[in-house]
Amino acid sequence: MVFDPAVYFGGDEADLAMTELLRGFGQKFTVPTSDAWPPDAGYSTRRNLYNLYHVLNHLNLLGVSYLPQSKQLILRLLAEVR
């Protein structure tokens, strides 16, 4: 039996955003994925919001090294709202 304590059920865009946050997947993954499931309009804003959740979680659990990235994402989101 396998137990995953971090199970997640969500949309394709949230998964895609996570791969872009980690930057370890490369074009062999992102190009076919984007071709098969192209993100809807406004994805870049939602990507920042999806990734902010993970970065804030890392800030909370792992410390202040994630503070600059958190601030950067927050500023991007605020700039898009204005």
PyMOL Python script that loads the backbone (N, CA, C, O; Angstrom):
from pymol import cmd

cmd.read_pdbstr("""\
ATOM      1  N   MET A   1       0.837  -1.167   0.000  1.00  0.00           N
ATOM      2  CA  MET A   1       0.000   0.000   0.000  1.00  0.00           C
ATOM      3  C   MET A   1       0.891   1.242   0.000  1.00  0.00           C
ATOM      4  O   MET A   1       1.917   1.281   0.680  1.00  0.00           O
ATOM      5  N   VAL A   2       0.493   2.243  -0.761  1.00  0.00           N
ATOM      6  CA  VAL A   2       1.215   3.505  -0.825  1.00  0.00           C
ATOM      7  C   VAL A   2       0.328   4.592  -0.243  1.00  0.00           C
ATOM      8  O   VAL A   2      -0.853   4.689  -0.579  1.00  0.00           O
ATOM      9  N   PHE A   3       0.893   5.399   0.618  1.00  0.00           N
ATOM     10  CA  PHE A   3       0.171   6.515   1.218  1.00  0.00           C
ATOM     11  C   PHE A   3       0.914   7.795   0.887  1.00  0.00           C
ATOM     12  O   PHE A   3       2.084   7.951   1.237  1.00  0.00           O
ATOM     13  N   ASP A   4       0.238   8.703   0.218  1.00  0.00           N
ATOM     14  CA  ASP A   4       0.839   9.982  -0.137  1.00  0.00           C
ATOM     15  C   ASP A   4       0.265  11.058   0.781  1.00  0.00           C
ATOM     16  O   ASP A   4      -0.914  11.392   0.664  1.00  0.00           O
ATOM     17  N   PRO A   5       1.069  11.609   1.688  1.00  0.00           N
ATOM     18  CA  PRO A   5       0.549  12.623   2.613  1.00  0.00           C
ATOM     19  C   PRO A   5       0.327  13.984   1.950  1.00  0.00           C
ATOM     20  O   PRO A   5      -0.255  14.884   2.556  1.00  0.00           O
ATOM     21  N   ALA A   6       0.782  14.132   0.724  1.00  0.00           N
ATOM     22  CA  ALA A   6       0.643  15.419   0.034  1.00  0.00           C
ATOM     23  C   ALA A   6      -0.201  15.276  -1.221  1.00  0.00           C
ATOM     24  O   ALA A   6       0.063  15.936  -2.227  1.00  0.00           O
ATOM     25  N   VAL A   7      -1.209  14.423  -1.171  1.00  0.00           N
ATOM     26  CA  VAL A   7      -2.049  14.209  -2.332  1.00  0.00           C
ATOM     27  C   VAL A   7      -2.725  15.522  -2.743  1.00  0.00           C
ATOM     28  O   VAL A   7      -3.080  16.349  -1.903  1.00  0.00           O
ATOM     29  N   TYR A   8      -2.891  15.686  -4.045  1.00  0.00           N
ATOM     30  CA  TYR A   8      -3.443  16.927  -4.579  1.00  0.00           C
ATOM     31  C   TYR A   8      -4.372  16.590  -5.735  1.00  0.00           C
ATOM     32  O   TYR A   8      -4.053  15.734  -6.560  1.00  0.00           O
ATOM     33  N   PHE A   9      -5.493  17.243  -5.798  1.00  0.00           N
ATOM     34  CA  PHE A   9      -6.394  17.129  -6.931  1.00  0.00           C
ATOM     35  C   PHE A   9      -6.694  18.539  -7.393  1.00  0.00           C
ATOM     36  O   PHE A   9      -7.291  19.327  -6.660  1.00  0.00           O
ATOM     37  N   GLY A  10      -6.285  18.854  -8.597  1.00  0.00           N
ATOM     38  CA  GLY A  10      -6.501  20.210  -9.090  1.00  0.00           C
ATOM     39  C   GLY A  10      -6.440  20.251 -10.602  1.00  0.00           C
ATOM     40  O   GLY A  10      -6.434  19.221 -11.276  1.00  0.00           O
ATOM     41  N   GLY A  11      -6.394  21.463 -11.114  1.00  0.00           N
ATOM     42  CA  GLY A  11      -6.419  21.664 -12.546  1.00  0.00           C
ATOM     43  C   GLY A  11      -5.072  21.485 -13.224  1.00  0.00           C
ATOM     44  O   GLY A  11      -4.021  21.505 -12.582  1.00  0.00           O
ATOM     45  N   ASP A  12      -5.131  21.312 -14.532  1.00  0.00           N
ATOM     46  CA  ASP A  12      -3.918  21.154 -15.336  1.00  0.00           C
ATOM     47  C   ASP A  12      -2.975  22.345 -15.178  1.00  0.00           C
ATOM     48  O   ASP A  12      -1.757  22.178 -15.115  1.00  0.00           O
ATOM     49  N   GLU A  13      -3.550  23.555 -15.114  1.00  0.00           N
ATOM     50  CA  GLU A  13      -2.713  24.752 -15.025  1.00  0.00           C
ATOM     51  C   GLU A  13      -1.908  24.787 -13.735  1.00  0.00           C
ATOM     52  O   GLU A  13      -0.768  25.251 -13.733  1.00  0.00           O
ATOM     53  N   ALA A  14      -2.476  24.311 -12.652  1.00  0.00           N
ATOM     54  CA  ALA A  14      -1.743  24.294 -11.380  1.00  0.00           C
ATOM     55  C   ALA A  14      -0.540  23.365 -11.481  1.00  0.00           C
ATOM     56  O   ALA A  14       0.534  23.681 -10.970  1.00  0.00           O
ATOM     57  N   ASP A  15      -0.716  22.225 -12.136  1.00  0.00           N
ATOM     58  CA  ASP A  15       0.406  21.298 -12.334  1.00  0.00           C
ATOM     59  C   ASP A  15       1.466  21.911 -13.244  1.00  0.00           C
ATOM     60  O   ASP A  15       2.662  21.824 -12.966  1.00  0.00           O
ATOM     61  N   LEU A  16       1.017  22.529 -14.328  1.00  0.00           N
ATOM     62  CA  LEU A  16       1.948  23.172 -15.252  1.00  0.00           C
ATOM     63  C   LEU A  16       2.726  24.281 -14.549  1.00  0.00           C
ATOM     64  O   LEU A  16       3.935  24.410 -14.737  1.00  0.00           O
ATOM     65  N   ALA A  17       2.032  25.079 -13.742  1.00  0.00           N
ATOM     66  CA  ALA A  17       2.690  26.157 -13.001  1.00  0.00           C
ATOM     67  C   ALA A  17       3.771  25.601 -12.078  1.00  0.00           C
ATOM     68  O   ALA A  17       4.846  26.189 -11.961  1.00  0.00           O
ATOM     69  N   MET A  18       3.498  24.482 -11.427  1.00  0.00           N
ATOM     70  CA  MET A  18       4.486  23.878 -10.527  1.00  0.00           C
ATOM     71  C   MET A  18       5.724  23.439 -11.304  1.00  0.00           C
ATOM     72  O   MET A  18       6.846  23.611 -10.830  1.00  0.00           O
ATOM     73  N   THR A  19       5.526  22.872 -12.499  1.00  0.00           N
ATOM     74  CA  THR A  19       6.701  22.459 -13.285  1.00  0.00           C
ATOM     75  C   THR A  19       7.538  23.666 -13.674  1.00  0.00           C
ATOM     76  O   THR A  19       8.765  23.580 -13.733  1.00  0.00           O
ATOM     77  N   GLU A  20       6.882  24.795 -13.942  1.00  0.00           N
ATOM     78  CA  GLU A  20       7.625  26.007 -14.303  1.00  0.00           C
ATOM     79  C   GLU A  20       8.323  26.606 -13.088  1.00  0.00           C
ATOM     80  O   GLU A  20       9.395  27.197 -13.218  1.00  0.00           O
ATOM     81  N   LEU A  21       7.730  26.460 -11.920  1.00  0.00           N
ATOM     82  CA  LEU A  21       8.363  26.938 -10.693  1.00  0.00           C
ATOM     83  C   LEU A  21       9.643  26.158 -10.428  1.00  0.00           C
ATOM     84  O   LEU A  21      10.656  26.738 -10.035  1.00  0.00           O
ATOM     85  N   LEU A  22       9.601  24.858 -10.639  1.00  0.00           N
ATOM     86  CA  LEU A  22      10.759  24.002 -10.371  1.00  0.00           C
ATOM     87  C   LEU A  22      11.828  24.086 -11.457  1.00  0.00           C
ATOM     88  O   LEU A  22      12.999  23.804 -11.201  1.00  0.00           O
ATOM     89  N   ARG A  23      11.432  24.469 -12.655  1.00  0.00           N
ATOM     90  CA  ARG A  23      12.351  24.679 -13.788  1.00  0.00           C
ATOM     91  C   ARG A  23      13.236  23.478 -14.111  1.00  0.00           C
ATOM     92  O   ARG A  23      14.310  23.648 -14.687  1.00  0.00           O
ATOM     93  N   GLY A  24      12.815  22.291 -13.757  1.00  0.00           N
ATOM     94  CA  GLY A  24      13.651  21.133 -14.017  1.00  0.00           C
ATOM     95  C   GLY A  24      13.140  20.225 -15.111  1.00  0.00           C
ATOM     96  O   GLY A  24      13.716  19.165 -15.354  1.00  0.00           O
ATOM     97  N   PHE A  25      12.064  20.620 -15.778  1.00  0.00           N
ATOM     98  CA  PHE A  25      11.444  19.711 -16.718  1.00  0.00           C
ATOM     99  C   PHE A  25      11.881  19.937 -18.166  1.00  0.00           C
ATOM    100  O   PHE A  25      11.926  18.986 -18.946  1.00  0.00           O
ATOM    101  N   GLY A  26      12.201  21.170 -18.535  1.00  0.00           N
ATOM    102  CA  GLY A  26      12.698  21.459 -19.873  1.00  0.00           C
ATOM    103  C   GLY A  26      11.642  21.389 -20.958  1.00  0.00           C
ATOM    104  O   GLY A  26      10.481  21.059 -20.712  1.00  0.00           O
ATOM    105  N   GLN A  27      12.084  21.713 -22.174  1.00  0.00           N
ATOM    106  CA  GLN A  27      11.161  21.814 -23.303  1.00  0.00           C
ATOM    107  C   GLN A  27      10.621  20.470 -23.764  1.00  0.00           C
ATOM    108  O   GLN A  27       9.548  20.419 -24.365  1.00  0.00           O
ATOM    109  N   LYS A  28      11.331  19.387 -23.500  1.00  0.00           N
ATOM    110  CA  LYS A  28      10.812  18.068 -23.893  1.00  0.00           C
ATOM    111  C   LYS A  28       9.512  17.759 -23.160  1.00  0.00           C
ATOM    112  O   LYS A  28       8.706  16.954 -23.626  1.00  0.00           O
ATOM    113  N   PHE A  29       9.314  18.400 -22.018  1.00  0.00           N
ATOM    114  CA  PHE A  29       8.067  18.233 -21.267  1.00  0.00           C
ATOM    115  C   PHE A  29       7.080  19.350 -21.566  1.00  0.00           C
ATOM    116  O   PHE A  29       5.914  19.090 -21.864  1.00  0.00           O
ATOM    117  N   THR A  30       7.544  20.596 -21.486  1.00  0.00           N
ATOM    118  CA  THR A  30       6.609  21.720 -21.548  1.00  0.00           C
ATOM    119  C   THR A  30       5.988  21.915 -22.926  1.00  0.00           C
ATOM    120  O   THR A  30       4.807  22.249 -23.018  1.00  0.00           O
ATOM    121  N   VAL A  31       6.743  21.718 -23.989  1.00  0.00           N
ATOM    122  CA  VAL A  31       6.181  21.945 -25.327  1.00  0.00           C
ATOM    123  C   VAL A  31       5.079  20.933 -25.644  1.00  0.00           C
ATOM    124  O   VAL A  31       3.987  21.348 -26.033  1.00  0.00           O
ATOM    125  N   PRO A  32       5.314  19.615 -25.494  1.00  0.00           N
ATOM    126  CA  PRO A  32       4.207  18.681 -25.765  1.00  0.00           C
ATOM    127  C   PRO A  32       3.020  18.866 -24.822  1.00  0.00           C
ATOM    128  O   PRO A  32       1.870  18.708 -25.232  1.00  0.00           O
ATOM    129  N   THR A  33       3.294  19.197 -23.572  1.00  0.00           N
ATOM    130  CA  THR A  33       2.207  19.405 -22.622  1.00  0.00           C
ATOM    131  C   THR A  33       1.365  20.605 -23.024  1.00  0.00           C
ATOM    132  O   THR A  33       0.136  20.541 -23.005  1.00  0.00           O
ATOM    133  N   SER A  34       2.027  21.706 -23.389  1.00  0.00           N
ATOM    134  CA  SER A  34       1.300  22.913 -23.800  1.00  0.00           C
ATOM    135  C   SER A  34       0.544  22.694 -25.102  1.00  0.00           C
ATOM    136  O   SER A  34      -0.515  23.286 -25.313  1.00  0.00           O
ATOM    137  N   ASP A  35       1.082  21.844 -25.980  1.00  0.00           N
ATOM    138  CA  ASP A  35       0.379  21.543 -27.219  1.00  0.00           C
ATOM    139  C   ASP A  35      -0.871  20.711 -26.955  1.00  0.00           C
ATOM    140  O   ASP A  35      -1.911  20.933 -27.574  1.00  0.00           O
ATOM    141  N   ALA A  36      -0.769  19.760 -26.042  1.00  0.00           N
ATOM    142  CA  ALA A  36      -1.890  18.876 -25.743  1.00  0.00           C
ATOM    143  C   ALA A  36      -2.953  19.575 -24.894  1.00  0.00           C
ATOM    144  O   ALA A  36      -4.150  19.398 -25.121  1.00  0.00           O
ATOM    145  N   TRP A  37      -2.514  20.366 -23.920  1.00  0.00           N
ATOM    146  CA  TRP A  37      -3.425  21.076 -23.010  1.00  0.00           C
ATOM    147  C   TRP A  37      -3.006  22.531 -22.914  1.00  0.00           C
ATOM    148  O   TRP A  37      -2.415  22.933 -21.912  1.00  0.00           O
ATOM    149  N   PRO A  38      -3.297  23.329 -23.933  1.00  0.00           N
ATOM    150  CA  PRO A  38      -2.873  24.731 -23.878  1.00  0.00           C
ATOM    151  C   PRO A  38      -3.573  25.482 -22.744  1.00  0.00           C
ATOM    152  O   PRO A  38      -4.776  25.322 -22.538  1.00  0.00           O
ATOM    153  N   PRO A  39      -2.817  26.297 -22.015  1.00  0.00           N
ATOM    154  CA  PRO A  39      -3.426  27.075 -20.932  1.00  0.00           C
ATOM    155  C   PRO A  39      -4.420  28.099 -21.482  1.00  0.00           C
ATOM    156  O   PRO A  39      -4.263  28.604 -22.593  1.00  0.00           O
ATOM    157  N   ASP A  40      -5.435  28.389 -20.689  1.00  0.00           N
ATOM    158  CA  ASP A  40      -6.422  29.403 -21.069  1.00  0.00           C
ATOM    159  C   ASP A  40      -5.812  30.793 -20.943  1.00  0.00           C
ATOM    160  O   ASP A  40      -4.777  30.977 -20.302  1.00  0.00           O
ATOM    161  N   ALA A  41      -6.470  31.768 -21.566  1.00  0.00           N
ATOM    162  CA  ALA A  41      -6.029  33.163 -21.471  1.00  0.00           C
ATOM    163  C   ALA A  41      -5.940  33.567 -20.006  1.00  0.00           C
ATOM    164  O   ALA A  41      -6.781  33.177 -19.197  1.00  0.00           O
ATOM    165  N   GLY A  42      -4.928  34.344 -19.669  1.00  0.00           N
ATOM    166  CA  GLY A  42      -4.733  34.784 -18.295  1.00  0.00           C
ATOM    167  C   GLY A  42      -3.924  33.827 -17.451  1.00  0.00           C
ATOM    168  O   GLY A  42      -3.794  34.011 -16.241  1.00  0.00           O
ATOM    169  N   TYR A  43      -3.372  32.792 -18.097  1.00  0.00           N
ATOM    170  CA  TYR A  43      -2.602  31.792 -17.357  1.00  0.00           C
ATOM    171  C   TYR A  43      -1.410  32.393 -16.619  1.00  0.00           C
ATOM    172  O   TYR A  43      -1.110  31.971 -15.503  1.00  0.00           O
ATOM    173  N   SER A  44      -0.733  33.356 -17.208  1.00  0.00           N
ATOM    174  CA  SER A  44       0.474  33.901 -16.559  1.00  0.00           C
ATOM    175  C   SER A  44       0.139  34.493 -15.188  1.00  0.00           C
ATOM    176  O   SER A  44       0.932  34.381 -14.253  1.00  0.00           O
ATOM    177  N   THR A  45      -1.018  35.114 -15.067  1.00  0.00           N
ATOM    178  CA  THR A  45      -1.435  35.646 -13.765  1.00  0.00           C
ATOM    179  C   THR A  45      -1.759  34.507 -12.807  1.00  0.00           C
ATOM    180  O   THR A  45      -1.329  34.520 -11.654  1.00  0.00           O
ATOM    181  N   ARG A  46      -2.506  33.537 -13.277  1.00  0.00           N
ATOM    182  CA  ARG A  46      -2.858  32.400 -12.418  1.00  0.00           C
ATOM    183  C   ARG A  46      -1.620  31.604 -12.035  1.00  0.00           C
ATOM    184  O   ARG A  46      -1.529  31.095 -10.918  1.00  0.00           O
ATOM    185  N   ARG A  47      -0.658  31.492 -12.960  1.00  0.00           N
ATOM    186  CA  ARG A  47       0.590  30.783 -12.656  1.00  0.00           C
ATOM    187  C   ARG A  47       1.280  31.426 -11.450  1.00  0.00           C
ATOM    188  O   ARG A  47       1.730  30.726 -10.543  1.00  0.00           O
ATOM    189  N   ASN A  48       1.359  32.744 -11.444  1.00  0.00           N
ATOM    190  CA  ASN A  48       1.989  33.430 -10.314  1.00  0.00           C
ATOM    191  C   ASN A  48       1.231  33.171  -9.017  1.00  0.00           C
ATOM    192  O   ASN A  48       1.843  33.007  -7.963  1.00  0.00           O
ATOM    193  N   LEU A  49      -0.082  33.135  -9.088  1.00  0.00           N
ATOM    194  CA  LEU A  49      -0.886  32.873  -7.897  1.00  0.00           C
ATOM    195  C   LEU A  49      -0.708  31.429  -7.418  1.00  0.00           C
ATOM    196  O   LEU A  49      -0.530  31.188  -6.224  1.00  0.00           O
ATOM    197  N   TYR A  50      -0.758  30.468  -8.352  1.00  0.00           N
ATOM    198  CA  TYR A  50      -0.529  29.066  -7.980  1.00  0.00           C
ATOM    199  C   TYR A  50       0.841  28.906  -7.319  1.00  0.00           C
ATOM    200  O   TYR A  50       0.966  28.239  -6.292  1.00  0.00           O
ATOM    201  N   ASN A  51       1.855  29.516  -7.908  1.00  0.00           N
ATOM    202  CA  ASN A  51       3.214  29.351  -7.398  1.00  0.00           C
ATOM    203  C   ASN A  51       3.442  30.108  -6.092  1.00  0.00           C
ATOM    204  O   ASN A  51       4.262  29.695  -5.271  1.00  0.00           O
ATOM    205  N   LEU A  52       2.728  31.205  -5.898  1.00  0.00           N
ATOM    206  CA  LEU A  52       2.853  31.939  -4.640  1.00  0.00           C
ATOM    207  C   LEU A  52       2.475  31.038  -3.462  1.00  0.00           C
ATOM    208  O   LEU A  52       3.118  31.083  -2.413  1.00  0.00           O
ATOM    209  N   TYR A  53       1.455  30.240  -3.631  1.00  0.00           N
ATOM    210  CA  TYR A  53       1.050  29.318  -2.568  1.00  0.00           C
ATOM    211  C   TYR A  53       2.230  28.436  -2.152  1.00  0.00           C
ATOM    212  O   TYR A  53       2.518  28.305  -0.962  1.00  0.00           O
ATOM    213  N   HIS A  54       2.907  27.837  -3.120  1.00  0.00           N
ATOM    214  CA  HIS A  54       4.020  26.926  -2.818  1.00  0.00           C
ATOM    215  C   HIS A  54       5.221  27.667  -2.235  1.00  0.00           C
ATOM    216  O   HIS A  54       5.882  27.166  -1.325  1.00  0.00           O
ATOM    217  N   VAL A  55       5.496  28.845  -2.755  1.00  0.00           N
ATOM    218  CA  VAL A  55       6.633  29.618  -2.254  1.00  0.00           C
ATOM    219  C   VAL A  55       6.374  30.080  -0.817  1.00  0.00           C
ATOM    220  O   VAL A  55       7.280  30.047   0.015  1.00  0.00           O
ATOM    221  N   LEU A  56       5.149  30.508  -0.524  1.00  0.00           N
ATOM    222  CA  LEU A  56       4.818  30.895   0.857  1.00  0.00           C
ATOM    223  C   LEU A  56       4.884  29.688   1.798  1.00  0.00           C
ATOM    224  O   LEU A  56       5.301  29.812   2.950  1.00  0.00           O
ATOM    225  N   ASN A  57       4.476  28.544   1.305  1.00  0.00           N
ATOM    226  CA  ASN A  57       4.583  27.333   2.110  1.00  0.00           C
ATOM    227  C   ASN A  57       6.056  27.025   2.421  1.00  0.00           C
ATOM    228  O   ASN A  57       6.395  26.682   3.554  1.00  0.00           O
ATOM    229  N   HIS A  58       6.916  27.148   1.421  1.00  0.00           N
ATOM    230  CA  HIS A  58       8.348  26.938   1.640  1.00  0.00           C
ATOM    231  C   HIS A  58       8.915  27.992   2.596  1.00  0.00           C
ATOM    232  O   HIS A  58       9.752  27.682   3.444  1.00  0.00           O
ATOM    233  N   LEU A  59       8.462  29.218   2.455  1.00  0.00           N
ATOM    234  CA  LEU A  59       8.896  30.277   3.371  1.00  0.00           C
ATOM    235  C   LEU A  59       8.531  29.904   4.802  1.00  0.00           C
ATOM    236  O   LEU A  59       9.344  30.055   5.713  1.00  0.00           O
ATOM    237  N   ASN A  60       7.333  29.426   4.996  1.00  0.00           N
ATOM    238  CA  ASN A  60       6.865  29.034   6.319  1.00  0.00           C
ATOM    239  C   ASN A  60       7.657  27.847   6.875  1.00  0.00           C
ATOM    240  O   ASN A  60       8.038  27.845   8.045  1.00  0.00           O
ATOM    241  N   LEU A  61       7.900  26.854   6.046  1.00  0.00           N
ATOM    242  CA  LEU A  61       8.534  25.629   6.523  1.00  0.00           C
ATOM    243  C   LEU A  61      10.058  25.683   6.531  1.00  0.00           C
ATOM    244  O   LEU A  61      10.695  25.097   7.406  1.00  0.00           O
ATOM    245  N   LEU A  62      10.645  26.383   5.559  1.00  0.00           N
ATOM    246  CA  LEU A  62      12.093  26.304   5.359  1.00  0.00           C
ATOM    247  C   LEU A  62      12.850  27.590   5.649  1.00  0.00           C
ATOM    248  O   LEU A  62      14.079  27.579   5.717  1.00  0.00           O
ATOM    249  N   GLY A  63      12.134  28.700   5.820  1.00  0.00           N
ATOM    250  CA  GLY A  63      12.805  29.903   6.259  1.00  0.00           C
ATOM    251  C   GLY A  63      12.915  31.018   5.247  1.00  0.00           C
ATOM    252  O   GLY A  63      12.384  30.949   4.138  1.00  0.00           O
ATOM    253  N   VAL A  64      13.625  32.052   5.669  1.00  0.00           N
ATOM    254  CA  VAL A  64      13.642  33.345   4.981  1.00  0.00           C
ATOM    255  C   VAL A  64      14.304  33.339   3.609  1.00  0.00           C
ATOM    256  O   VAL A  64      14.213  34.332   2.888  1.00  0.00           O
ATOM    257  N   SER A  65      14.955  32.270   3.233  1.00  0.00           N
ATOM    258  CA  SER A  65      15.562  32.254   1.899  1.00  0.00           C
ATOM    259  C   SER A  65      14.497  32.350   0.803  1.00  0.00           C
ATOM    260  O   SER A  65      14.816  32.698  -0.334  1.00  0.00           O
ATOM    261  N   TYR A  66      13.252  32.050   1.126  1.00  0.00           N
ATOM    262  CA  TYR A  66      12.153  32.142   0.160  1.00  0.00           C
ATOM    263  C   TYR A  66      11.442  33.496   0.200  1.00  0.00           C
ATOM    264  O   TYR A  66      10.501  33.717  -0.562  1.00  0.00           O
ATOM    265  N   LEU A  67      11.873  34.391   1.067  1.00  0.00           N
ATOM    266  CA  LEU A  67      11.228  35.692   1.189  1.00  0.00           C
ATOM    267  C   LEU A  67      11.355  36.543  -0.084  1.00  0.00           C
ATOM    268  O   LEU A  67      10.354  37.111  -0.522  1.00  0.00           O
ATOM    269  N   PRO A  68      12.541  36.652  -0.692  1.00  0.00           N
ATOM    270  CA  PRO A  68      12.623  37.461  -1.919  1.00  0.00           C
ATOM    271  C   PRO A  68      11.726  36.946  -3.045  1.00  0.00           C
ATOM    272  O   PRO A  68      11.097  37.737  -3.747  1.00  0.00           O
ATOM    273  N   GLN A  69      11.667  35.640  -3.217  1.00  0.00           N
ATOM    274  CA  GLN A  69      10.813  35.076  -4.260  1.00  0.00           C
ATOM    275  C   GLN A  69       9.345  35.330  -3.941  1.00  0.00           C
ATOM    276  O   GLN A  69       8.554  35.599  -4.844  1.00  0.00           O
ATOM    277  N   SER A  70       8.976  35.248  -2.675  1.00  0.00           N
ATOM    278  CA  SER A  70       7.595  35.539  -2.264  1.00  0.00           C
ATOM    279  C   SER A  70       7.238  36.980  -2.592  1.00  0.00           C
ATOM    280  O   SER A  70       6.184  37.250  -3.169  1.00  0.00           O
ATOM    281  N   LYS A  71       8.120  37.908  -2.222  1.00  0.00           N
ATOM    282  CA  LYS A  71       7.874  39.329  -2.497  1.00  0.00           C
ATOM    283  C   LYS A  71       7.751  39.586  -3.988  1.00  0.00           C
ATOM    284  O   LYS A  71       6.886  40.345  -4.425  1.00  0.00           O
ATOM    285  N   GLN A  72       8.622  38.952  -4.771  1.00  0.00           N
ATOM    286  CA  GLN A  72       8.601  39.149  -6.226  1.00  0.00           C
ATOM    287  C   GLN A  72       7.266  38.695  -6.815  1.00  0.00           C
ATOM    288  O   GLN A  72       6.686  39.395  -7.645  1.00  0.00           O
ATOM    289  N   LEU A  73       6.783  37.546  -6.399  1.00  0.00           N
ATOM    290  CA  LEU A  73       5.500  37.062  -6.912  1.00  0.00           C
ATOM    291  C   LEU A  73       4.343  37.955  -6.471  1.00  0.00           C
ATOM    292  O   LEU A  73       3.430  38.221  -7.253  1.00  0.00           O
ATOM    293  N   ILE A  74       4.377  38.413  -5.233  1.00  0.00           N
ATOM    294  CA  ILE A  74       3.322  39.309  -4.743  1.00  0.00           C
ATOM    295  C   ILE A  74       3.314  40.608  -5.532  1.00  0.00           C
ATOM    296  O   ILE A  74       2.250  41.100  -5.909  1.00  0.00           O
ATOM    297  N   LEU A  75       4.488  41.165  -5.785  1.00  0.00           N
ATOM    298  CA  LEU A  75       4.565  42.412  -6.556  1.00  0.00           C
ATOM    299  C   LEU A  75       4.072  42.221  -7.982  1.00  0.00           C
ATOM    300  O   LEU A  75       3.402  43.102  -8.521  1.00  0.00           O
ATOM    301  N   ARG A  76       4.388  41.093  -8.602  1.00  0.00           N
ATOM    302  CA  ARG A  76       3.884  40.807  -9.951  1.00  0.00           C
ATOM    303  C   ARG A  76       2.358  40.750  -9.956  1.00  0.00           C
ATOM    304  O   ARG A  76       1.706  41.315 -10.834  1.00  0.00           O
ATOM    305  N   LEU A  77       1.805  40.061  -8.964  1.00  0.00           N
ATOM    306  CA  LEU A  77       0.341  39.942  -8.911  1.00  0.00           C
ATOM    307  C   LEU A  77      -0.314  41.297  -8.673  1.00  0.00           C
ATOM    308  O   LEU A  77      -1.330  41.611  -9.292  1.00  0.00           O
ATOM    309  N   LEU A  78       0.257  42.096  -7.785  1.00  0.00           N
ATOM    310  CA  LEU A  78      -0.311  43.430  -7.528  1.00  0.00           C
ATOM    311  C   LEU A  78      -0.221  44.319  -8.759  1.00  0.00           C
ATOM    312  O   LEU A  78      -1.130  45.109  -9.017  1.00  0.00           O
ATOM    313  N   ALA A  79       0.855  44.204  -9.520  1.00  0.00           N
ATOM    314  CA  ALA A  79       1.007  45.012 -10.741  1.00  0.00           C
ATOM    315  C   ALA A  79      -0.050  44.636 -11.776  1.00  0.00           C
ATOM    316  O   ALA A  79      -0.505  45.492 -12.534  1.00  0.00           O
ATOM    317  N   GLU A  80      -0.437  43.384 -11.812  1.00  0.00           N
ATOM    318  CA  GLU A  80      -1.438  42.944 -12.784  1.00  0.00           C
ATOM    319  C   GLU A  80      -2.847  43.356 -12.378  1.00  0.00           C
ATOM    320  O   GLU A  80      -3.727  43.466 -13.232  1.00  0.00           O
ATOM    321  N   VAL A  81      -3.071  43.581 -11.106  1.00  0.00           N
ATOM    322  CA  VAL A  81      -4.394  43.993 -10.618  1.00  0.00           C
ATOM    323  C   VAL A  81      -4.645  45.463 -10.901  1.00  0.00           C
ATOM    324  O   VAL A  81      -5.785  45.872 -11.118  1.00  0.00           O
ATOM    325  N   ARG A  82      -3.596  46.249 -10.898  1.00  0.00           N
ATOM    326  CA  ARG A  82      -3.743  47.710 -11.087  1.00  0.00           C
ATOM    327  C   ARG A  82      -4.111  48.079 -12.475  1.00  0.00           C
ATOM    328  O   ARG A  82      -4.267  49.262 -12.778  1.00  0.00           O
TER     329      ARG A  82
END
""", "prot")
cmd.dss("prot")
cmd.show_as("cartoon", "prot")
cmd.util.cbc("prot")
cmd.orient("prot")
